[in-house]
Amino acid sequence: MDRSALERLLVQARWQASKLTAIGKIGAGLLMLAFVFFMAAISPQNEELEKLAKKAASLQQQTRLKSGESVRLDDNQALQVFYDFFPNIDSSPYWIKELDRVAKKRGVELTGSEYRLIQDKESKLVRYEMILPVRGSYPQIRAFIADALEAVPAIALVDVIIKREDIKAGKLDVRLSMNLYLHN
């Protein structure tokens, strides 16, 4: 649209506006106000509504899967159900406290720990690498590992290094490497 056509359109709009009565001008103003409100407040909420609808559909499919109905999922839905299994990234302190609770329950000493968050650019999951030096008897450590894997469903045991000072020692020094997978 060239400049002269735009000027003609503006002149016609002014001429039409000058023909309006006071009530017509108020109506046109309210119409413009409604349009601005729609663009500023209502339109951005559509994106949030779409996200919530997808999440609701995913949760419905999960409940159908849990109830025993056989549901055929397409690839995107199955992938979304997979990612929804993992806890959110902001829940990592809860899962670390859960590991501490399990250690106390089993009588295992946590003698410090190292944590490192690793995020791959292509993945929606982040990996929280944990190195847990623990001390206890073999049955205590074994029970701790079993309970930790049960209490924290998104954790994986990567490595176990067992060290005993001498054969008569009842306590083992164990270095556990675990990965906690979280949804970003």
Summary of the structure (lengths in Angstrom):
residues: 184
radius of gyration: 30.4
end to end distance: 45.9
largest distance: 103.9
contacts: 438
relative contact order: 0.10
helix: 57%
strand: 23%
